[in-house]
Amino acid sequence: MRAFDIIAKKRDGNHISKEEIEFFIEGYTNGTITDYQASAFLMAIYINGLSDDETVNLTMAMIKSGDVVDLSDINGIKVDKHSTGGVGDKTSLILVPMVAAAGVKVAKLSGRGLGHTGGTLDKLESIPNFNINVSRDNFIEFVNKSGLVIAGQTQNIVPADKKIYALRDVTATIDSIPLIAASIMSKKIASGSDAILLDVKYGDGAFMKTKEDAEELAKTMVSIGKGLNRNTSAAITLNGEPLGYAIGNALEIKEVIEVLNNRGPEDLRELCLTLGAQMLKLGGIEENVNKGRELLEEILRSGKALCKLKELVINQGGDVGVIEDKDLLKISSISYEVKANEEGYVYELDAEKVGISSLLAGAGRETKDDEIDYGAGIVLSKKIGDYINIGDVLATIYTSDKDKIQDSEKMLLSAYTIKKEKPIREDIIYKIIE
């Protein structure tokens, strides 16, 4: 078997076999297949696509390139959740304690962020002393005891994906549905859970800009999950404006605590209740999603969800005092109010530009080695549909460096589109794929 022949087959739009895919992925991972051959292979896939079974076989070959987490020592159905990302997306930090309080087992491996703000792990590390490096024994213990854990991925989960993604990034093959789906699902399945909920976002602040592209990606990933014997469903959700009001690590933790105290922004609550009901269904707790939602609403009212967040923090060595009093979270010392210079309704609020503004304030990283200012970010005061007068506060920038304010403010102002007519708001949930 030769890499040349496999590249030629896919270049000409022909089907490639499970064995050919495994040969290519194994060879590229161990270095016997070169970057330039892999680049040609990826471009052939980008142009001609993959069939459903080819995509499943690619995912499985990537999984086989490294370790697979064994969660068999955890009792019950283990449910994982993945979001394709979005500005202000802190849903995992709400969902995990909320559904764990209902009896779902969540053994979650997460990554760091690269872009507007940190990822789930970075947000958690804004809690003093929170430990994301959990041993296997403690990982199992925490889930069996408390129903939840959120930890960093091991270095050897799907090493093929790390190599392939780096190559896609420089060969203009990032936005290929089969390659995106195989990348996401290989990591989720290698993480060992029995069932997977996918939050596939579309809009200005998301990777997928249209609901049609998001639906295609969702259907492909659900097909992969089911093809590899994982109970999988997906929610297609809007991220045209930031989710909630806070963008930034410690700032988002404060908003998480608000929601778990049965308060918080309506869009964030609505999304978490909808996704949470799907997780209860996947976890065998409540088949009827309407009843599942009612159960989660009661869990929020009772304070059980907040108690689960405290358990998570205590188990992983964090300072639980900041959960009991969110004002103890360290927020950057410099705050600056950005004010409106025109009157009307907020017609559009470009989530990506808000995210870049947060990055400019210090809340994110442009390269993996950049340091994050955990207390930096943006807190919005006005969102789509709100009426504003000249001089009203649109948002507040938090930063530790006053020299960052000017660029951050300029970007933030460019995110707002103000018009005289009131906009029609889209529902945050577009469709559920099962």
C-alpha positions as CSV (number, residue, x, y, z in Angstrom):
1,M,0.0,0.0,0.0
2,R,1.3,3.4,-1.0
3,A,0.4,6.9,0.2
4,F,0.6,8.0,-3.5
5,D,-2.2,5.7,-4.6
6,I,-4.5,6.7,-1.7
7,I,-4.0,10.4,-2.5
8,A,-4.7,9.7,-6.2
9,K,-7.9,7.8,-5.4
10,K,-9.4,10.5,-3.3
11,R,-8.1,13.2,-5.7
12,D,-10.2,11.5,-8.4
13,G,-13.3,11.4,-6.1
14,N,-13.2,7.6,-5.4
15,H,-14.0,5.8,-2.2
16,I,-11.1,4.9,0.1
17,S,-11.2,1.9,2.3
18,K,-11.0,1.5,6.1
19,E,-7.6,-0.1,5.6
20,E,-6.3,2.7,3.4
21,I,-7.4,5.4,5.8
22,E,-5.8,3.6,8.8
23,F,-2.6,3.1,6.8
24,F,-2.4,6.8,6.0
25,I,-3.3,8.1,9.4
26,E,-0.9,5.7,11.2
27,G,1.9,6.6,8.7
28,Y,1.4,10.3,9.1
29,T,1.3,10.0,12.9
30,N,4.6,8.0,13.1
31,G,6.3,10.1,10.4
32,T,6.6,7.6,7.5
33,I,4.2,9.7,5.5
34,T,5.4,13.3,4.9
35,D,3.7,16.7,5.5
36,Y,3.5,17.3,1.7
37,Q,1.8,14.0,1.1
38,A,-0.6,14.6,4.0
39,S,-1.3,18.1,2.6
40,A,-2.3,16.7,-0.7
41,F,-4.5,14.1,1.0
42,L,-6.3,16.8,3.1
43,M,-6.8,19.0,0.0
44,A,-8.3,16.0,-1.8
45,I,-10.7,15.5,1.1
46,Y,-11.5,19.2,1.2
47,I,-12.4,19.2,-2.5
48,N,-14.2,15.9,-2.9
49,G,-15.5,15.2,0.7
50,L,-15.9,11.9,2.4
51,S,-18.8,9.5,2.5
52,D,-20.4,8.7,5.9
53,D,-18.5,5.5,6.3
54,E,-15.2,7.1,5.2
55,T,-15.8,9.8,7.9
56,V,-16.5,7.2,10.6
57,N,-13.3,5.2,9.5
58,L,-11.2,8.4,9.6
59,T,-12.5,9.2,13.1
60,M,-11.7,5.6,14.2
61,A,-8.2,5.7,12.7
62,M,-7.5,9.0,14.6
63,I,-8.8,7.5,17.8
64,K,-6.5,4.5,17.4
65,S,-3.5,6.9,17.1
66,G,-3.3,7.4,20.9
67,D,-4.8,6.5,24.2
68,V,-8.5,5.8,24.9
69,V,-9.7,6.7,28.4
70,D,-11.3,3.7,30.2
71,L,-14.2,4.9,32.3
72,S,-15.6,1.4,33.1
73,D,-14.9,1.8,36.8
74,I,-17.5,4.6,36.9
75,N,-20.9,3.4,37.7
76,G,-23.8,4.3,35.3
77,I,-24.0,6.1,32.0
78,K,-21.3,8.7,31.5
79,V,-22.4,11.7,29.4
80,D,-20.1,14.2,27.8
81,K,-20.9,17.6,26.2
82,H,-19.0,19.5,23.6
83,S,-19.5,23.0,22.2
84,T,-18.1,24.2,18.9
85,G,-17.3,27.4,20.7
86,G,-18.7,30.9,20.8
87,V,-18.1,34.2,22.5
88,G,-19.3,34.2,26.1
89,D,-19.9,30.4,26.0
90,K,-19.6,29.2,29.6
91,T,-22.4,26.6,29.4
92,S,-20.2,23.6,30.4
93,L,-19.6,25.3,33.8
94,I,-23.3,25.5,34.4
95,L,-24.5,22.3,32.7
96,V,-22.0,19.9,34.4
97,P,-23.0,20.7,38.0
98,M,-26.7,21.2,37.1
99,V,-27.1,17.7,35.4
100,A,-24.8,16.1,38.0
101,A,-27.3,17.3,40.7
102,A,-30.0,15.4,38.7
103,G,-27.9,12.2,38.7
104,V,-26.1,12.3,35.4
105,K,-22.4,11.2,35.6
106,V,-20.2,13.7,33.8
107,A,-16.5,12.8,33.4
108,K,-15.3,15.8,31.3
109,L,-11.9,16.3,29.7
110,S,-11.5,19.9,28.4
111,G,-9.0,22.0,26.6
112,R,-7.6,25.5,26.8
113,G,-8.8,28.4,24.6
114,L,-7.0,30.0,21.8
115,G,-8.6,33.3,20.8
116,H,-11.1,35.6,22.4
117,T,-11.0,34.3,26.0
118,G,-9.7,31.2,27.7
119,G,-11.3,27.8,27.3
120,T,-13.2,25.9,30.1
121,L,-9.9,25.1,31.9
122,D,-8.7,28.7,31.8
123,K,-12.0,29.9,33.3
124,L,-11.7,27.3,36.1
125,E,-8.1,28.3,36.7
126,S,-9.4,31.9,37.5
127,I,-10.6,30.2,40.7
128,P,-7.6,30.3,43.0
129,N,-5.8,26.9,43.4
130,F,-8.2,25.0,41.1
131,N,-6.3,21.9,39.9
132,I,-7.1,20.7,36.4
133,N,-4.4,18.0,36.5
134,V,-6.3,15.1,38.1
135,S,-4.8,11.6,38.4
136,R,-6.8,8.7,36.9
137,D,-7.7,7.3,40.3
138,N,-8.9,10.7,41.5
139,F,-10.8,11.2,38.3
140,I,-12.7,8.0,38.8
141,E,-13.2,8.7,42.5
142,F,-14.6,12.2,42.0
143,V,-17.2,11.0,39.4
144,N,-18.3,8.0,41.5
145,K,-18.5,10.2,44.6
146,S,-19.8,13.5,43.3
147,G,-21.0,12.8,39.8
148,L,-18.7,15.2,38.1
149,V,-15.1,16.2,37.2
150,I,-13.6,18.6,34.7
151,A,-9.9,18.0,34.0
152,G,-7.3,18.6,31.3
153,Q,-6.8,16.2,28.5
154,T,-3.9,13.8,28.6
155,Q,-1.1,14.5,26.1
156,N,-1.7,11.2,24.2
157,I,-5.4,11.5,23.3
158,V,-5.7,11.5,19.5
159,P,-2.1,12.7,18.6
160,A,-3.1,12.3,14.9
161,D,-5.5,15.1,15.3
162,K,-2.9,17.5,16.7
163,K,-0.6,16.9,13.7
164,I,-3.5,17.0,11.2
165,Y,-5.0,20.1,12.7
166,A,-1.7,22.0,12.6
167,L,-1.4,21.1,8.9
168,R,-5.0,22.1,8.1
169,D,-4.3,25.4,9.7
170,V,-1.6,26.2,7.1
171,T,-3.0,24.5,4.0
172,A,-6.5,26.2,3.8
173,T,-8.3,23.0,4.7
174,I,-9.8,24.0,8.1
175,D,-13.4,24.5,7.0
176,S,-14.1,21.0,5.7
177,I,-17.1,19.4,7.4
178,P,-15.8,15.8,7.4
179,L,-12.4,17.0,8.8
180,I,-14.0,19.2,11.5
181,A,-16.4,16.3,12.5
182,A,-13.6,13.7,12.7
183,S,-11.4,16.0,14.7
184,I,-14.1,16.8,17.3
185,M,-15.6,13.3,17.5
186,S,-12.3,11.5,17.7
187,K,-11.4,13.5,20.9
188,K,-14.9,13.0,22.4
189,I,-15.0,9.3,21.8
190,A,-11.4,8.8,23.0
191,S,-12.4,10.5,26.2
192,G,-14.5,7.5,27.1
193,S,-18.0,8.6,27.7
194,D,-21.1,6.5,26.7
195,A,-23.2,9.4,25.4
196,I,-22.3,12.8,23.8
197,L,-24.3,16.0,23.5
198,L,-23.0,18.4,20.9
199,D,-23.8,22.2,21.0
200,V,-23.2,23.3,17.4
201,K,-23.2,27.0,17.1
202,Y,-23.8,29.3,14.2
203,G,-23.6,33.1,13.7
204,D,-21.1,35.9,13.8
205,G,-19.4,34.6,17.0
206,A,-19.2,31.0,15.9
207,F,-17.0,29.0,13.6
208,M,-20.0,28.0,11.4
209,K,-21.6,31.2,10.1
210,T,-24.9,29.8,8.8
211,K,-27.5,27.5,10.3
212,E,-27.3,25.3,7.2
213,D,-23.6,24.7,7.7
214,A,-24.1,24.1,11.4
215,E,-26.8,21.6,10.6
216,E,-24.6,19.7,8.2
217,L,-21.8,19.5,10.7
218,A,-24.3,18.4,13.5
219,K,-25.7,15.6,11.3
220,T,-22.2,14.4,10.4
221,M,-21.1,14.3,14.0
222,V,-24.3,12.5,15.2
223,S,-23.8,10.0,12.4
224,I,-20.2,9.4,13.5
225,G,-21.2,9.0,17.2
226,K,-23.9,6.4,16.3
227,G,-21.6,4.7,13.9
228,L,-19.2,4.2,16.8
229,N,-21.9,3.0,19.2
230,R,-22.2,6.2,21.2
231,N,-25.6,7.6,21.9
232,T,-25.3,11.1,20.4
233,S,-27.5,14.1,19.8
234,A,-26.8,17.7,18.8
235,A,-28.4,21.1,19.4
236,I,-27.9,23.8,16.8
237,T,-27.8,27.1,18.6
238,L,-27.3,30.8,17.7
239,N,-24.2,32.8,18.6
240,G,-24.9,36.0,16.7
241,E,-24.3,38.1,19.8
242,P,-22.3,37.0,22.9
243,L,-24.0,34.5,25.2
244,G,-24.9,36.2,28.5
245,Y,-23.3,39.5,29.4
246,A,-19.7,38.5,30.5
247,I,-16.8,37.7,28.3
248,G,-13.6,36.9,30.1
249,N,-12.5,34.2,32.5
250,A,-13.2,35.3,36.1
251,L,-16.0,37.5,34.8
252,E,-17.7,34.4,33.2
253,I,-17.3,32.5,36.5
254,K,-19.2,35.2,38.2
255,E,-22.0,34.8,35.7
256,V,-21.9,31.0,36.1
257,I,-22.5,31.5,39.8
258,E,-25.4,33.9,39.1
259,V,-27.1,31.3,36.9
260,L,-26.6,28.5,39.5
261,N,-28.1,30.8,42.0
262,N,-31.3,30.7,39.8
263,R,-30.6,34.2,38.4
264,G,-28.5,35.3,35.4
265,P,-29.1,36.3,31.8
266,E,-32.2,34.8,30.2
267,D,-30.4,33.6,27.0
268,L,-27.8,31.7,29.0
269,R,-30.4,30.1,31.3
270,E,-32.6,29.1,28.3
271,L,-29.7,27.5,26.5
272,C,-28.5,25.6,29.6
273,L,-32.0,24.3,30.5
274,T,-32.5,23.1,26.9
275,L,-29.1,21.4,26.7
276,G,-29.4,20.0,30.2
277,A,-32.7,18.4,29.4
278,Q,-31.0,16.6,26.4
279,M,-28.2,15.4,28.7
280,L,-30.8,14.0,31.2
281,K,-32.3,12.1,28.3
282,L,-28.9,10.8,27.1
283,G,-28.1,9.8,30.7
284,G,-31.2,7.8,31.2
285,I,-32.6,10.1,33.9
286,E,-35.6,11.5,32.1
287,E,-36.8,10.6,28.6
288,N,-39.3,13.4,28.3
289,V,-37.3,16.6,27.7
290,N,-40.1,18.8,29.0
291,K,-40.1,17.0,32.3
292,G,-36.3,17.1,32.3
293,R,-36.4,20.8,32.0
294,E,-38.8,21.1,34.9
295,L,-36.5,18.9,37.0
296,L,-33.5,21.2,36.2
297,E,-35.5,24.3,37.0
298,E,-36.3,22.8,40.4
299,I,-32.6,21.9,40.9
300,L,-31.7,25.6,40.2
301,R,-34.3,26.9,42.6
302,S,-33.3,24.5,45.4
303,G,-29.6,25.4,45.3
304,K,-28.5,21.8,44.5
305,A,-26.7,22.9,41.3
306,L,-24.6,25.5,43.1
307,C,-23.8,22.9,45.8
308,K,-22.5,20.6,43.0
309,L,-20.2,23.4,41.7
310,K,-18.9,23.8,45.2
311,E,-18.2,20.0,45.3
312,L,-16.3,20.2,42.0
313,V,-14.1,23.1,43.3
314,I,-13.4,21.4,46.7
315,N,-12.6,18.0,45.0
316,Q,-10.1,19.7,42.7
317,G,-8.4,21.9,45.3
318,G,-9.9,25.3,44.5
319,D,-10.9,28.0,46.9
320,V,-14.6,27.4,47.5
321,G,-14.9,30.9,49.1
322,V,-15.2,32.5,45.7
323,I,-18.2,30.4,44.9
324,E,-19.9,31.3,48.2
325,D,-19.0,35.0,47.6
326,K,-18.4,35.7,43.9
327,D,-17.1,39.2,44.7
328,L,-14.0,37.5,46.0
329,L,-13.0,36.6,42.5
330,K,-10.1,38.7,41.3
331,I,-11.2,41.1,38.6
332,S,-8.7,43.4,36.8
333,S,-8.2,46.6,38.6
334,I,-8.9,49.0,35.7
335,S,-12.4,49.4,34.5
336,Y,-13.6,51.7,31.7
337,E,-17.1,52.4,30.6
338,V,-17.8,52.5,26.8
339,K,-20.6,54.9,26.1
340,A,-23.0,55.2,23.1
341,N,-22.5,58.1,20.7
342,E,-25.8,57.6,18.9
343,E,-29.5,56.9,19.8
344,G,-31.7,54.0,18.8
345,Y,-32.1,50.2,19.1
346,V,-29.1,47.8,19.2
347,Y,-29.9,46.1,15.9
348,E,-26.8,43.9,15.7
349,L,-24.0,43.1,18.1
350,D,-21.1,41.3,16.4
351,A,-20.0,38.6,18.8
352,E,-16.7,38.1,17.0
353,K,-15.8,41.8,17.4
354,V,-16.8,41.7,21.1
355,G,-14.6,38.7,21.5
356,I,-11.6,40.5,19.9
357,S,-12.2,43.5,22.1
358,S,-12.0,41.1,25.1
359,L,-8.8,39.6,23.7
360,L,-7.3,43.1,23.3
361,A,-8.1,43.8,26.9
362,G,-6.0,40.8,27.9
363,A,-8.6,38.0,28.4
364,G,-7.4,35.7,25.6
365,R,-4.3,34.4,23.9
366,E,-3.3,34.6,20.3
367,T,-0.6,31.9,20.6
368,K,-0.6,28.9,23.0
369,D,2.3,30.4,25.0
370,D,0.5,33.8,25.7
371,E,-0.3,34.6,29.3
372,I,-3.9,35.3,30.1
373,D,-5.1,38.1,32.4
374,Y,-7.8,36.0,34.2
375,G,-9.5,39.1,35.5
376,A,-9.8,41.0,32.2
377,G,-12.7,41.1,29.8
378,I,-15.9,42.8,28.9
379,V,-19.3,43.1,30.7
380,L,-22.0,44.2,28.3
381,S,-24.8,46.5,29.5
382,K,-26.8,46.6,26.2
383,K,-27.6,43.8,23.8
384,I,-29.7,43.3,20.7
385,G,-33.2,44.8,21.1
386,D,-32.2,47.3,23.9
387,Y,-32.9,51.0,23.3
388,I,-30.0,53.3,24.0
389,N,-29.6,57.1,24.4
390,I,-26.4,59.0,23.6
391,G,-24.1,58.6,26.6
392,D,-25.6,55.3,27.9
393,V,-23.1,52.7,28.9
394,L,-22.9,50.0,26.3
395,A,-20.3,47.9,28.1
396,T,-17.5,48.0,30.6
397,I,-13.9,47.0,29.8
398,Y,-11.8,45.4,32.5
399,T,-8.0,45.3,32.1
400,S,-4.8,45.4,34.1
401,D,-3.1,47.6,31.4
402,K,-4.6,51.1,30.7
403,D,-2.7,51.1,27.4
404,K,-5.0,48.4,26.1
405,I,-8.2,50.4,26.6
406,Q,-8.1,52.4,23.4
407,D,-7.9,49.5,21.0
408,S,-10.3,47.4,23.0
409,E,-12.9,50.3,23.0
410,K,-12.5,51.0,19.3
411,M,-13.2,47.3,18.5
412,L,-16.1,47.2,20.9
413,L,-17.8,50.2,19.4
414,S,-17.5,48.7,15.9
415,A,-19.4,45.7,17.2
416,Y,-22.6,47.7,17.7
417,T,-25.0,48.5,14.9
418,I,-27.7,51.1,16.1
419,K,-30.9,51.6,14.1
420,K,-34.2,53.4,14.6
421,E,-36.3,50.2,14.1
422,K,-36.4,47.5,16.6
423,P,-34.9,44.2,15.5
424,I,-36.7,40.8,15.4
425,R,-34.7,38.5,17.7
426,E,-34.1,34.9,16.6
427,D,-34.6,32.0,19.0
428,I,-31.3,30.8,20.5
429,I,-32.3,27.1,19.8
430,Y,-32.7,26.4,16.1
431,K,-33.0,22.6,16.0
432,I,-32.2,19.4,17.9
433,I,-30.7,16.5,15.8
434,E,-31.0,13.0,17.2
